[in-house]
Amino acid sequence: MNKDLIAPCGMNCGLCLHYLRADNKCPGCSSGRKVNGGCIKCAIKLCKERKGEYCFNCGKFPCDRLKRMDKRYQEKYEMSEIANLIAIRENGMELFLKQEEEKWVNSDGTYCVHDKKRYK
């Protein structure tokens, strides 16, 4: 797992279908990801209230927008951006990345939260 693949919202882009797929691979939200030639317009990524790299650096953490996205990800993909951000804030990025590696990667590849397949 790579720190550069952790989006401001707490999404681990290393588990995303768009990052893991072989063709037209997305470099991750924090990389300046482009859609149709233009930078993606993610309201969470572009939020001006955040005072640091991640949403936990905001006085409104977790905001309503993040809560809605987190609820959707918990229901559909069995993961939580808010839980990720809390783990990073409380335990540091290094431990978070180690735990993510242990949780999502094995000899069959990296588990994709979106299509529930493994990618080498």
VODOVO-705917 format. One record per residue (C-alpha): x, y, z; residue in one letter. Coordinates in steps of 0.1 Angstrom, whole numbers, plus 5000, padded with zeros to 4 digits. Each point is the difference from the previous one (the first is absolute). Last residue first. Layout:
BEGIN
- X/Y/Z/A;
...
//
This chain:
BEGIN
- 4977/4910/4905/K;
- 4963/5009/5004/Y;
- 4975/4983/5023/R;
- 4963/5003/4994/K;
- 4973/5015/5023/K;
- 4988/5024/4972/D;
- 5002/5033/5019/H;
- 5021/4991/5030/V;
- 5028/4986/4978/C;
- 5021/4974/5019/Y;
- 5037/5001/4991/T;
- 5016/4968/4987/G;
- 4997/4963/5004/D;
- 5030/4998/5024/S;
- 4982/5024/5024/N;
- 4991/5037/5001/V;
- 4969/5016/5016/W;
- 5002/4997/5038/K;
- 5038/4995/5005/E;
- 5008/5028/4976/E;
- 4974/5023/5016/E;
- 5015/4993/5034/Q;
- 5035/5009/4988/K;
- 4986/5032/4984/L;
- 4982/5010/5032/F;
- 5032/4993/5020/L;
- 5021/5023/4978/E;
- 4973/5027/4997/M;
- 4997/5007/5037/G;
- 4981/4983/5029/N;
- 4973/5025/5011/E;
- 4997/5022/4969/R;
- 5006/4972/4975/I;
- 4975/4977/5018/A;
- 4974/5028/5002/I;
- 5005/5007/4963/L;
- 4995/4963/4991/N;
- 4969/4998/5023/A;
- 4986/5030/4982/I;
- 5007/4985/4966/E;
- 4981/4969/5009/S;
- 5001/4966/4983/M;
- 4974/4973/4993/E;
- 4996/5009/4963/Y;
- 4963/5008/4995/K;
- 4986/5008/5035/E;
- 5032/5013/5015/Q;
- 5009/5019/4969/Y;
- 4966/5017/4998/R;
- 5001/5009/5037/K;
- 5035/5015/4995/D;
- 4989/5020/4970/M;
- 4971/5015/5020/R;
- 5022/5006/5031/K;
- 5027/5017/4978/L;
- 4974/5024/4986/R;
- 4985/5007/5035/D;
- 5033/5009/5014/C;
- 5022/4977/5022/P;
- 5019/5020/5009/F;
- 4986/5035/5002/K;
- 5031/5015/5016/G;
- 5021/4986/4971/C;
- 5033/4982/5002/N;
- 4981/4967/5002/F;
- 4992/5007/4963/C;
- 5036/4993/4989/Y;
- 5029/5021/4987/E;
- 4996/5029/5023/G;
- 4978/5029/5009/K;
- 4968/4986/4984/R;
- 4975/5029/4995/E;
- 5009/5005/4963/K;
- 4986/4967/4988/C;
- 5014/4990/4966/L;
- 5005/4964/5009/K;
- 4966/4998/5016/I;
- 4983/5017/4972/A;
- 5016/4977/4974/C;
- 5003/5018/4967/K;
- 5023/4976/4981/I;
- 5027/5019/4981/C;
- 4992/5002/4963/G;
- 5010/4978/4971/G;
- 4968/4980/4999/N;
- 5005/4992/5037/V;
- 5034/5008/5016/K;
- 5014/4990/5033/R;
- 5022/5027/5016/G;
- 5021/4975/5018/S;
- 4981/5001/5033/S;
- 4970/4982/4985/C;
- 5020/4970/4987/G;
- 5021/4993/4969/P;
- 4969/4987/4980/C;
- 5008/4971/4976/K;
- 4988/5003/4965/N;
- 5004/4962/4995/D;
- 5013/4975/5026/A;
- 4974/5007/5028/R;
- 5013/5006/5035/L;
- 4997/5038/5002/Y;
- 4966/5002/4985/H;
- 4988/4970/5020/L;
- 5010/5017/5032/C;
- 5020/4982/5027/L;
- 5032/5021/4996/G;
- 4978/5031/5000/C;
- 4997/4995/5038/N;
- 4972/5024/5007/M;
- 5006/5022/5031/G;
- 4983/5031/4987/C;
- 5033/5018/4992/P;
- 5009/4970/4978/A;
- 5025/4973/5011/I;
- 5018/4988/4969/L;
- 5031/5022/5006/D;
- 5005/4982/5033/K;
- 5006/4967/4981/N;
- 4989/4965/5008/M;
//
